[in-house]
Structure formats: C-alpha cells, structure tokens
C-alpha cells in the first residue's frame, strides 16, 4: 500500500486474524460438551467463575410457497428501487476485507 509507511501493521493484522481464526475453531469444538452439560442442569443454567452460562434456543421455520413468492417479489422490488434511485442510503460504511490470494501456479 503506497500510503502505508510501515508494513509491519499489515503483518500484525494478518497474524492476529490467524490467531482469531484458530481460537474460534477451538471455541466451536468446546461448545457441544458444555452445551450437553448445561442441558443436564436445573433450568439449564450454571455459574462458573463469575460467568453465567445458559442454553438459548432458536427456532427455524420453513414457510409456505406463498410466503416464499412474496419474499421474492419484495426482494425484486427492493432491487428495482435501488437501481432506479428511489431507495435512499441510510448508512455508508467502509469495512476492511482480507482474503487469501488463491493464485494457481
């Protein structure tokens, strides 16, 4: 990057992202055992070292073809309004994206 005087900030960013990824994988591996243990607790609650653990449930629904059709119509209407300038931008935010360069060779 031309305006970046010290590329060590990029190196550090890459290293931290790798650590976060590894830690997130480890967290996911630990969750099932803890979740199963919580389900055996009264009210599915536990306190450990000042942290409250609980089970949270989320439902997922499958909707009728009519609702799916309406969702499609709404999606198309939103797209049309963006393209025609009818819809207005509420927020505009820049985010940093980092992906591995997957060049074959």
N, C-alpha and C positions, 0 to 999 in steps of 0.2 A: 504494500500500500504506500503510495507516494507521500502522503502527508503524515505517515507514522514514522517518527524518528527512531523509535526503539521497538524492534520486532519481538523483543522478549515478552511483551504483553500478549502477543499472539500465541507464542509458545506456552505461556502460562495458562491462557484461556483454553487451549487445546488439552493441556494436561488436566485441568480442573474438570472439563467436560467428560474426559475419560474416567476420572475418579467417580464422578457423579453417576455415570452410567453403570459402573461396576457396583456401586453401593445400592443403586435402585434394583439391580438384578438380585443382589443378596437380600434386600428387603422383601422382594416378591417371593423368594424361596422360604423365608421365615414365616410369612403370613399364614399359610394353611395350618401349621402346627398351633400357632397362637389362637387362631380363629376356632379351631376344634376344641381347644381347652376352654375358651370363653363360653362356648355353647354348652359346656357341662356345668357352668356356674349358675347359681340362682340369679335370675333376671339378666343373665348373660352380661354381667358387669364384673369388673375386677379393678383393684387399685394396686399399683406396684411402684414403689419408689417415687411417690408423688405424681404418678401419671394414672389417669383413668382410662381403662380400656373397655370398649363396649362393642357389641355387634350391631351393625347397621344393615338394614335390608333395603334393597331397591327392587322394584318390580319392573318388568319389561312387558310391553304389550304388543300384540300383533293386531293390526287394525283391518277393518273390512276393506274390500276393493273400492267402495265408495269414498272412504276417507283417504285412501292412497291416491285416488284420482283427484280429489280436492287438493291434496298436498302438491301434486304435480302441477295442477292449474295455478296454485299460489306461487310455486317456485318459478314458473314461466312468467307470471305477472310481475314478480319482483325483478327478474332478469330484464324484462321489457322496460320497466321503469328506470332501471339503472342505465340501460343502453340509450334511452331517449332523453335522459337528463331530468326526468320527472322526480325521481328519488333524490333526496339530499343526503350529503355525507354528514353524519353526526360527529364522527371522530376520524382522525387520520393519524396513525401511529406507525413509526418505523421500528422494526424488530431486527435483531441480528440472527442470521441463519448460518449454520455451519454444517456442511455435509462433506463426506469423504469424496475426493476426486477419484472416480472409478474408471480411469482410462485403461483401456486394454492395450497390451503390447508386450 
